[in-house]
Amino acid sequence: MKTILDQHKFRVVIERLAHQLIENHGGFENAVIIGIQPRGVFLADRIVSTIEKFQKISVPYGKLDITFYRDDFNTGKELHIPNATSIPFSIEDKKVILIDDVLFTGRTIRSALDALTDFGRPQKVELMTLIDRRYSRQLPIQADYVGMTIDAMITQKVKVFWKNEEQEDQVVLLNSEPKPTQKK
């Protein structure tokens, strides 16, 4: 296990990402934030809280579940339990900032884009992610706001720990055990 972001760097990255949104969207008059359930919501909660603290405004914030939009939903490999979607505002002609914790293959983001179309047609969609695993992409998707870019082998797993869910804020890189090959 290798620590990518410790608690201090984690906080600095969250504040930097929030300030980038403030710089680009000001008072959020025409912009909304939508966190992807479940883990993107943890990052979105922190970003919204940080923006509201610095700007003294209320940011339009929603949560999007993509379970039924996933391309592996009916494969039977694992059970996908849906989370709640809550988007209490119109996204029509708005700038939507979509937030997820780790950008890996791009399939989650593709599913989120499909799900968003059920809520209207945004003027623009931007993507924010805490960690970008840039060499693992299967689809042509790229984040507009990135906390940290890492190069990891396909066998490694990036795990984001959140203080409100786990014991402290940190990001670690885990080495997976290689699967044994069967001899015939």
MARTIRO-621205 format. One line per 2 residues: number of its first residue (from 1); for each residue x, y, z of N, C-alpha, C. Coordinates in nm, 4 decimals, decimal comma. Layout:
<nodes>
NUM) X:Y:Z:X:Y:Z:X:Y:Z | ...
</nodes>
This chain:
<nodes>
1) 0,0849:-0,1178:0,0000:0,0000:0,0000:0,0000:0,0896:0,1243:0,0000 | 0,0573:0,2178:-0,0893:0,1324:0,3426:-0,0994:0,0345:0,4589:-0,0852
3) 0,0661:0,5541:0,0026:-0,0199:0,6704:0,0216:0,0053:0,7706:-0,0906 | -0,1007:0,8071:-0,1600:-0,0948:0,9046:-0,2693:-0,1218:1,0447:-0,2158
5) -0,2265:1,0575:-0,1350:-0,2606:1,1840:-0,0700:-0,2819:1,1566:0,0783 | -0,2053:1,2247:0,1627:-0,2290:1,2143:0,3071:-0,3369:1,3160:0,3450
7) -0,3707:1,3206:0,4723:-0,4803:1,4068:0,5182:-0,4577:1,5543:0,4851 | -0,3354:1,6023:0,5021:-0,3049:1,7434:0,4743:-0,3162:1,7740:0,3250
9) -0,2515:1,6941:0,2409:-0,2568:1,7170:0,0959:-0,3987:1,7017:0,0427 | -0,4742:1,6093:0,1022:-0,6129:1,5859:0,0649:-0,6926:1,7158:0,0786
11) -0,6782:1,7829:0,1952:-0,7495:1,9076:0,2210:-0,7070:2,0167:0,1237 | -0,5781:2,0254:0,0959:-0,5261:2,1262:0,0028:-0,5854:2,1053:-0,1369
13) -0,5919:1,9799:-0,1804:-0,6467:1,9486:-0,3138:-0,7945:1,9855:-0,3212 | -0,8709:1,9549:-0,2172:-1,0145:1,9898:-0,2147:-1,0314:2,1412:-0,2273
15) -0,9530:2,2169:-0,1519:-0,9635:2,3628:-0,1571:-0,9221:2,4170:-0,2934 | -0,8188:2,3590:-0,3534:-0,7757:2,4030:-0,4870:-0,8861:2,3780:-0,5899
17) -0,9460:2,2597:-0,5869:-1,0535:2,2282:-0,6816:-1,1723:2,3229:-0,6631 | -1,2086:2,3509:-0,5380:-1,3196:2,4434:-0,5114:-1,2875:2,5829:-0,5645
19) -1,1649:2,6283:-0,5450:-1,1260:2,7605:-0,5946:-1,1253:2,7668:-0,7471 | -1,0916:2,6570:-0,8127:-1,0981:2,6543:-0,9591:-1,2421:2,6724:-1,0065
21) -1,3363:2,6093:-0,9374:-1,4773:2,6261:-0,9742:-1,5243:2,7690:-0,9477 | -1,4818:2,8270:-0,8355:-1,5178:2,9655:-0,8054:-1,4628:3,0579:-0,9137
23) -1,3399:3,0340:-0,9550:-1,2782:3,1162:-1,0587:-1,3542:3,1073:-1,1905 | -1,4006:2,9881:-1,2259:-1,4669:2,9682:-1,3550:-1,6176:2,9926:-1,3527
25) -1,6812:2,9822:-1,2349:-1,8270:2,9911:-1,2298:-1,8802:3,0975:-1,1340 | -1,7918:3,1708:-1,0691:-1,8323:3,2830:-0,9836:-1,9355:3,2472:-0,8802
27) -2,0528:3,3079:-0,8915:-2,1609:3,2868:-0,7956:-2,2544:3,1737:-0,8320 | -2,2220:3,0964:-0,9309:-2,3008:2,9796:-0,9739:-2,4425:3,0178:-1,0165
29) -2,4559:3,1360:-1,0793:-2,5861:3,1791:-1,1275:-2,6374:3,0878:-1,2392 | -2,5470:3,0348:-1,3213:-2,5877:2,9494:-1,4327:-2,5175:2,8139:-1,4282
31) -2,4670:2,7763:-1,3107:-2,3945:2,6497:-1,2973:-2,4503:2,5698:-1,1803 | -2,4458:2,4373:-1,1942:-2,4917:2,3462:-1,0894:-2,3873:2,2369:-1,0708
33) -2,3859:2,1784:-0,9542:-2,2954:2,0672:-0,9243:-2,3783:1,9420:-0,9038 | -2,3333:1,8323:-0,9658:-2,4011:1,7037:-0,9501:-2,2955:1,5981:-0,9180
35) -2,3110:1,5345:-0,8011:-2,2218:1,4276:-0,7591:-2,2759:1,2935:-0,8050 | -2,1862:1,2066:-0,8508:-2,2256:1,0728:-0,8952:-2,2265:0,9797:-0,7746
37) -2,3410:0,9144:-0,7519:-2,3563:0,8195:-0,6417:-2,2727:0,6940:-0,6678 | -2,2128:0,6319:-0,5689:-2,2116:0,6755:-0,4308:-2,0882:0,7596:-0,3943
39) -1,9706:0,7280:-0,4470:-1,8458:0,7871:-0,3966:-1,8186:0,9283:-0,4479 | -1,8728:0,9643:-0,5622:-1,8555:1,1001:-0,6116:-1,9272:1,2018:-0,5257
41) -2,0305:1,1561:-0,4557:-2,1068:1,2440:-0,3673:-2,0200:1,2903:-0,2494 | -1,9299:1,2043:-0,2025:-1,8415:1,2434:-0,0916:-1,7544:1,3617:-0,1335
43) -1,6989:1,3555:-0,2546:-1,6175:1,4660:-0,3054:-1,7050:1,5890:-0,3303 | -1,8205:1,5690:-0,3922:-1,9111:1,6808:-0,4209:-1,9558:1,7513:-0,2927
45) -1,9840:1,6737:-0,1878:-2,0219:1,7341:-0,0584:-1,9128:1,8284:-0,0099 | -1,7889:1,7844:-0,0175:-1,6765:1,8658:0,0300:-1,6571:1,9896:-0,0570
47) -1,6682:1,9720:-0,1888:-1,6500:2,0842:-0,2809:-1,7576:2,1895:-0,2565 | -1,8836:2,1468:-0,2488:-1,9948:2,2399:-0,2265:-1,9777:2,3115:-0,0930
49) -1,9444:2,2374:0,0108:-1,9238:2,2968:0,1432:-1,8125:2,4012:0,1404 | -1,7031:2,3713:0,0718:-1,5902:2,4637:0,0633:-1,6282:2,5898:-0,0144
51) -1,6970:2,5733:-0,1259:-1,7404:2,6884:-0,2054:-1,8348:2,7763:-0,1241 | -1,9325:2,7152:-0,0587:-2,0294:2,7925:0,0191:-1,9625:2,8657:0,1348
53) -1,8597:2,8057:0,1927:-1,7863:2,8708:0,3021:-1,7114:2,9936:0,2509 | -1,6453:2,9809:0,1365:-1,5668:3,0927:0,0830:-1,6533:3,1997:0,0181
55) -1,7570:3,1608:-0,0536:-1,8385:3,2541:-0,1302:-1,9606:3,3065:-0,0546 | -1,9986:3,2397:0,0534:-2,1194:3,2777:0,1295:-2,2433:3,2760:0,0404
57) -2,2534:3,1694:-0,0414:-2,3676:3,1506:-0,1307:-2,4193:3,0081:-0,1147 | -2,5369:2,9822:-0,1704:-2,5917:2,8473:-0,1754:-2,5721:2,7943:-0,3180
59) -2,5011:2,6854:-0,3309:-2,4712:2,6277:-0,4620:-2,5777:2,5235:-0,4975 | -2,6390:2,5323:-0,6161:-2,7334:2,4284:-0,6586:-2,6595:2,2943:-0,6692
61) -2,7046:2,1954:-0,5910:-2,6315:2,0698:-0,5774:-2,7273:1,9518:-0,5837 | -2,6944:1,8566:-0,6709:-2,7745:1,7360:-0,6847:-2,6894:1,6113:-0,6797
63) -2,7585:1,4968:-0,6676:-2,6922:1,3666:-0,6605:-2,7556:1,2762:-0,7653 | -2,6701:1,2077:-0,8411:-2,7159:1,1277:-0,9549:-2,6769:0,9818:-0,9377
65) -2,7772:0,8939:-0,9439:-2,7505:0,7500:-0,9433:-2,7482:0,7000:-1,0872 | -2,6467:0,6214:-1,1204:-2,6315:0,5735:-1,2591:-2,6504:0,4230:-1,2720
67) -2,6968:0,3578:-1,1681:-2,7046:0,2115:-1,1643:-2,7684:0,1530:-1,2897 | -2,8833:0,2037:-1,3289:-2,9563:0,1442:-1,4411:-2,9045:0,1895:-1,5776
69) -2,8036:0,2749:-1,5786:-2,7431:0,3217:-1,7027:-2,6088:0,2534:-1,7303 | -2,5622:0,1739:-1,6353:-2,4320:0,1075:-1,6488:-2,4371:0,0029:-1,7599
71) -2,3271:-0,0114:-1,8331:-2,3244:-0,1105:-1,9407:-2,3028:-0,2521:-1,8882 | -2,2732:-0,2659:-1,7588:-2,2578:-0,3981:-1,6998:-2,3710:-0,4321:-1,6029
73) -2,4816:-0,3570:-1,6100:-2,5913:-0,3757:-1,5153:-2,6501:-0,5168:-1,5224 | -2,6703:-0,5695:-1,6423:-2,7339:-0,7003:-1,6575:-2,6368:-0,8152:-1,6813
75) -2,5091:-0,7962:-1,6534:-2,4129:-0,9041:-1,6796:-2,4175:-1,0139:-1,5760 | -2,4731:-0,9857:-1,4579:-2,4844:-1,0879:-1,3556:-2,3568:-1,1117:-1,2771
77) -2,2504:-1,0361:-1,3056:-2,1240:-1,0557:-1,2349:-2,1324:-1,0091:-1,0901 | -2,2020:-0,8977:-1,0668:-2,2200:-0,8486:-0,9307:-2,3530:-0,7766:-0,9207
79) -2,4058:-0,7738:-0,8001:-2,5332:-0,7082:-0,7753:-2,5097:-0,5589:-0,7571 | -2,5800:-0,4790:-0,8344:-2,5696:-0,3331:-0,8237:-2,6923:-0,2817:-0,7492
81) -2,6680:-0,2198:-0,6346:-2,7769:-0,1666:-0,5532:-2,7896:-0,0170:-0,5807 | -2,9077:0,0262:-0,6281:-2,9235:0,1680:-0,6621:-2,9227:0,2581:-0,5397
83) -2,8776:0,3812:-0,5607:-2,8803:0,4873:-0,4606:-2,9844:0,5893:-0,5047 | -3,0099:0,6855:-0,4211:-3,1105:0,7870:-0,4530:-3,0556:0,8917:-0,5487
85) -3,1389:0,9316:-0,6433:-3,1095:1,0466:-0,7277:-3,1903:1,1632:-0,6736 | -3,1234:1,2766:-0,6577:-3,1911:1,3969:-0,6108:-3,1350:1,5156:-0,6875
87) -3,2128:1,5630:-0,7844:-3,1747:1,6818:-0,8604:-3,2951:1,7764:-0,8540 | -3,2981:1,8597:-0,7477:-3,4162:1,9435:-0,7227:-3,4171:2,0759:-0,7994
89) -3,3640:2,0747:-0,9210:-3,3597:2,1947:-1,0036:-3,3499:2,1498:-1,1483 | -3,3744:2,2412:-1,2391:-3,3624:2,2109:-1,3810:-3,2169:2,2254:-1,4248
91) -3,1716:2,1333:-1,5096:-3,0367:2,1453:-1,5660:-3,0422:2,2008:-1,7084 | -3,1638:2,2307:-1,7541:-3,1827:2,2841:-1,8892:-3,1026:2,4135:-1,9071
93) -3,0148:2,4153:-2,0071:-2,9303:2,5303:-2,0407:-2,8375:2,5748:-1,9266 | -2,8082:2,4855:-1,8348:-2,7156:2,5158:-1,7246:-2,5789:2,4547:-1,7541
95) -2,4771:2,5089:-1,6886:-2,3450:2,4476:-1,6906:-2,3417:2,3482:-1,5752 | -2,3280:2,2208:-1,6082:-2,3295:2,1142:-1,5085:-2,1864:2,0709:-1,4800
97) -2,1495:2,0720:-1,3526:-2,0202:2,0185:-1,3114:-2,0486:1,8825:-1,2501 | -2,0092:1,7776:-1,3206:-2,0286:1,6395:-1,2788:-1,9066:1,5989:-1,1965
99) -1,9283:1,5376:-1,0796:-1,8170:1,5067:-0,9897:-1,8147:1,3587:-0,9536 | -1,6956:1,2988:-0,9668:-1,6721:1,1611:-0,9229:-1,5356:1,1554:-0,8551
101) -1,5130:1,0529:-0,7738:-1,3872:1,0477:-0,6985:-1,2690:1,0011:-0,7827 | -1,2853:0,8946:-0,8612:-1,1749:0,8408:-0,9409:-1,2212:0,8234:-1,0854
103) -1,1446:0,8774:-1,1789:-1,1695:0,8561:-1,3216:-1,0779:0,7444:-1,3657 | -1,1367:0,6332:-1,4069:-1,0601:0,5139:-1,4416:-1,0823:0,4813:-1,5893
105) -1,1794:0,3992:-1,6216:-1,2026:0,3593:-1,7607:-1,2857:0,4612:-1,8385 | -1,3657:0,5403:-1,7671:-1,4550:0,6364:-1,8317:-1,5971:0,5855:-1,8440
107) -1,6201:0,4597:-1,8120:-1,7534:0,4007:-1,8280:-1,8555:0,4599:-1,7302 | -1,8135:0,4913:-1,6097:-1,9044:0,5542:-1,5131:-1,9497:0,6899:-1,5641
109) -1,8584:0,7665:-1,6193:-1,8919:0,8996:-1,6700:-1,9844:0,8891:-1,7906 | -1,9598:0,7936:-1,8799:-2,0492:0,7727:-1,9941:-2,1904:0,7421:-1,9448
111) -2,2020:0,6583:-1,8424:-2,3330:0,6258:-1,7849:-2,3983:0,7491:-1,7243 | -2,3176:0,8322:-1,6572:-2,3707:0,9546:-1,5964:-2,4211:1,0514:-1,7030
113) -2,3497:1,0617:-1,8131:-2,3942:1,1493:-1,9220:-2,5271:1,1007:-1,9795 | -2,5418:0,9689:-1,9932:-2,6689:0,9124:-2,0396:-2,7813:0,9446:-1,9408
115) -2,7543:0,9289:-1,8119:-2,8554:0,9550:-1,7091:-2,8947:1,1024:-1,7059 | -2,7986:1,1916:-1,7264:-2,8272:1,3358:-1,7236:-2,9299:1,3766:-1,8287
117) -2,9289:1,3096:-1,9438:-3,0212:1,3472:-2,0505:-3,1670:1,3291:-2,0101 | -3,1933:1,2463:-1,9088:-3,3301:1,2317:-1,8592:-3,3772:1,3544:-1,7821
119) -3,2846:1,4427:-1,7465:-3,3175:1,5607:-1,6669:-3,3138:1,6897:-1,7469 | -3,2810:1,6808:-1,8745:-3,2776:1,7999:-1,9582:-3,1508:1,8048:-2,0414
121) -3,1374:1,9163:-2,1099:-3,0213:1,9354:-2,1976:-2,9372:2,0502:-2,1426 | -2,8253:2,0159:-2,0783:-2,7407:2,1220:-2,0245:-2,6699:2,1999:-2,1343
123) -2,6338:2,3224:-2,1040:-2,5561:2,4040:-2,1962:-2,4161:2,3454:-2,2139 | -2,3606:2,2954:-2,1039:-2,2250:2,2409:-2,1044:-2,2114:2,1456:-1,9862
125) -2,1302:2,0416:-2,0022:-2,1006:1,9510:-1,8917:-1,9497:1,9493:-1,8727 | -1,9074:1,9755:-1,7483:-1,7666:1,9667:-1,7118:-1,7519:1,8520:-1,6125
127) -1,6315:1,7963:-1,6065:-1,6054:1,6840:-1,5173:-1,4959:1,7190:-1,4183 | -1,5225:1,6897:-1,2913:-1,4227:1,7046:-1,1854:-1,3998:1,5683:-1,1230
129) -1,2729:1,5362:-1,0986:-1,2389:1,4114:-1,0322:-1,1220:1,4340:-0,9370 | -1,1239:1,3635:-0,8266:-1,0149:1,3747:-0,7304:-0,8887:1,3090:-0,7856
131) -0,9034:1,1887:-0,8429:-0,7903:1,1134:-0,8970:-0,8197:1,0744:-1,0415 | -0,7250:1,1018:-1,1286:-0,7345:1,0630:-1,2701:-0,6296:0,9566:-1,2976
133) -0,6766:0,8363:-1,3314:-0,5868:0,7275:-1,3712:-0,5767:0,7327:-1,5240 | -0,4940:0,8193:-1,5743:-0,4965:0,8575:-1,7151:-0,4651:0,7471:-1,8152
135) -0,3904:0,6447:-1,7790:-0,3552:0,5419:-1,8769:-0,4491:0,4223:-1,8762 | -0,5634:0,4362:-1,8128:-0,6569:0,3241:-1,8018:-0,7865:0,3478:-1,8775
137) -0,7938:0,4563:-1,9533:-0,9181:0,4949:-2,0185:-0,9555:0,3993:-2,1296 | -1,0842:0,3630:-2,1326:-1,1395:0,2819:-2,2409:-1,2276:0,3648:-2,3330
139) -1,2669:0,4821:-2,2862:-1,3518:0,5719:-2,3636:-1,2858:0,7096:-2,3688 | -1,3141:0,7881:-2,4718:-1,2496:0,9200:-2,4852:-1,3107:1,0248:-2,3925
141) -1,2815:1,0095:-2,2633:-1,3351:1,0994:-2,1612:-1,2181:1,1566:-2,0833 | -1,2242:1,2876:-2,0598:-1,1163:1,3561:-1,9900:-1,1767:1,4557:-1,8920
143) -1,1164:1,4661:-1,7731:-1,1668:1,5581:-1,6707:-1,1200:1,7006:-1,6967 | -1,2060:1,7964:-1,6625:-1,1725:1,9386:-1,6715:-1,1009:1,9868:-1,5460
145) -1,1319:1,9243:-1,4336:-1,0716:1,9596:-1,3049:-1,0210:1,8303:-1,2413 | -0,8923:1,8252:-1,2112:-0,8303:1,7035:-1,1578:-0,7537:1,7366:-1,0311
147) -0,7807:1,6609:-0,9265:-0,7063:1,6781:-0,8024:-0,5637:1,6292:-0,8174 | -0,5482:1,5086:-0,8711:-0,4161:1,4499:-0,8907:-0,4247:1,3449:-1,0004
149) -0,3232:1,3439:-1,0858:-0,3142:1,2431:-1,1907:-0,2097:1,1415:-1,1484 | -0,2455:1,0130:-1,1592:-0,1493:0,9093:-1,1239:-0,1382:0,8092:-1,2383
151) -0,0221:0,7471:-1,2435:0,0014:0,6380:-1,3376:0,0047:0,5104:-1,2551 | -0,0895:0,4225:-1,2787:-0,0977:0,2983:-1,2030:-0,1172:0,1823:-1,2991
153) -0,0651:0,0699:-1,2599:-0,0843:-0,0510:-1,3406:-0,2296:-0,0959:-1,3283 | -0,2747:-0,1683:-1,4276:-0,4137:-0,2139:-1,4299:-0,4446:-0,3036:-1,3103
155) -0,3433:-0,3704:-1,2555:-0,3638:-0,4594:-1,1410:-0,3716:-0,3835:-1,0095 | -0,3380:-0,2556:-1,0095:-0,3431:-0,1760:-0,8874:-0,4792:-0,1092:-0,8723
157) -0,5168:-0,0864:-0,7482:-0,6459:-0,0240:-0,7189:-0,6222:0,1055:-0,6427 | -0,6934:0,2096:-0,6828:-0,6896:0,3364:-0,6107:-0,8075:0,3364:-0,5143
159) -0,7788:0,3595:-0,3876:-0,8833:0,3623:-0,2856:-0,8842:0,4990:-0,2191 | -1,0014:0,5635:-0,2217:-1,0188:0,6932:-0,1571:-1,0914:0,6693:-0,0245
161) -1,0285:0,7113:0,0843:-1,0882:0,7022:0,2170:-1,1403:0,8404:0,2560 | -1,2649:0,8446:0,3047:-1,3287:0,9699:0,3452:-1,3489:0,9693:0,4955
163) -1,3134:1,0777:0,5594:-1,3201:1,0884:0,7051:-1,4595:1,0568:0,7588 | -1,5634:1,1021:0,6897:-1,6990:1,0775:0,7383:-1,7446:0,9330:0,7164
165) -1,6733:0,8554:0,6358:-1,7081:0,7149:0,6116:-1,6052:0,6199:0,6726 | -1,4786:0,6527:0,6545:-1,3703:0,5741:0,7109:-1,3081:0,6562:0,8243
167) -1,1852:0,6299:0,8616:-1,1282:0,6985:0,9778:-1,0610:0,8306:0,9439 | -1,0072:0,8453:0,8236:-0,9423:0,9708:0,7870:-0,9455:0,9889:0,6358
169) -0,9204:1,1130:0,5931:-0,9133:1,1431:0,4507:-0,7767:1,1021:0,3991 | -0,7757:1,0151:0,2992:-0,6511:0,9807:0,2319:-0,6809:0,9016:0,1055
171) -0,5831:0,9002:0,0156:-0,5918:0,8203:-0,1059:-0,4708:0,7286:-0,1070 | -0,4966:0,5992:-0,1301:-0,3880:0,5017:-0,1329:-0,3934:0,4208:-0,2615
173) -0,2789:0,3663:-0,2967:-0,2658:0,2781:-0,4115:-0,2396:0,1386:-0,3572 | -0,3277:0,0457:-0,3901:-0,3171:-0,0914:-0,3411:-0,2707:-0,1833:-0,4535
175) -0,1810:-0,2736:-0,4203:-0,1377:-0,3752:-0,5165:-0,2288:-0,4949:-0,5037 | -0,2862:-0,5373:-0,6145:-0,3732:-0,6546:-0,6146:-0,2884:-0,7798:-0,6259
177) -0,3397:-0,8838:-0,5669:-0,2731:-1,0129:-0,5794:-0,3016:-1,0670:-0,7194 | -0,1979:-1,1093:-0,7912:-0,2253:-1,1671:-0,9229:-0,3035:-1,2971:-0,9088
179) -0,3952:-1,3203:-0,9995:-0,4752:-1,4418:-0,9960:-0,3896:-1,5588:-1,0403 | -0,3953:-1,6692:-0,9670:-0,3135:-1,7847:-1,0060:-0,3611:-1,8421:-1,1389
181) -0,2675:-1,8845:-1,2184:-0,3046:-1,9481:-1,3455:-0,3272:-2,0962:-1,3213 | -0,4271:-2,1471:-1,3879:-0,4594:-2,2887:-1,3713:-0,3804:-2,3719:-1,4705
183) -0,3224:-2,4796:-1,4214:-0,2490:-2,5713:-1,5089:-0,3442:-2,6770:-1,5585 | -0,3276:-2,7133:-1,6834:-0,4171:-2,8151:-1,7410:-0,3498:-2,9484:-1,7406
</nodes>
